[in-house]
Amino acid sequence: MADPVLVYSAARVLDGQLVKARLEDEGIPVMLKGEGEGPYRLGPVDVYVPAEFEIQARLVLEAIDRGDYAVEAGEEPES
């Protein structure tokens, strides 16, 4: 990945993985750094995207913060 840009830092690996999945679902290449190795993946995770996808990634992250992707209990997620 040429010129990666840090767009998100997560305290937990799971949070980083969820952000990675949403960004990739939007067509944005993602690289995680800092995730723990081995069977017990612990610790902070930084989410990087190529510089040309930074704005798009930040817009998706803002939408996540607003709850635009939230699914209520019993509701089917959009495909």
N, C-alpha and C positions, 0 to 999 in steps of 0.2 A: 504494500500500500504506500503510494508516494505521498509525501507531506501529510501525515495523519494529524488530525486536530482533535484535541480532547473536548468532548461535548457533554460528558456526564460522568460523575463519580458516584459510585454506590458503596454503601458500607457493607453490604452483603452480596455474595456471589449471585444468589437467586435474583435479586433486584437488577443486577447487571445483565443477567441472562434474559430477563423479561424485556428490558429496554432493547437489548440486541435483537431479540425476536421481532419486536414491533418495528424497529428501524429496517430490518431485513425484509419484513413483510411489505414495507413501503418502497422496496427496491434500493435501499441504501446499503452499501457494503460496510461492514462493521468489524472492528478488531478490539478484543478485550485484552487488557493488560492488568496484571496484579492478582489474578484469580489464583487461589491456592492450588497446589498440586496434590495428587493422590486422592484417596477415596473421601476425605473430609475437606472439601473445598470451603475454606474459611477466609475471611479477610476482605479488605476493600478491593473493588474492581473499577478500573477506569475504562470508559467506552470511547473509542476513537473512530472517526470516519475520515475519508479522504477530504481534503480541503474543498474540493468542488461540490461536496454534498453537505457542507457545514450548515448553510442556511436552511436547507430542507430538513436536516436532522433536528435543528433547533426548533423549527416550526412543529414538528411531530412531538418533540419533548414538551413544548408548551401545550399542545392539545392533550397530552397525557395528564399534565398538571391540572388542566381544566376539567378533566373527567370525560372528555369526548369519546374515549374508548371504553368507558366503564360499562359493565354488563350487570344488570340486576339479578338477584337470585331467581332462578327459574326461567330466566330469559335466555333465548338462544343467541349466541354471538353471530354477528354478520359475517358472511364468508367473503 
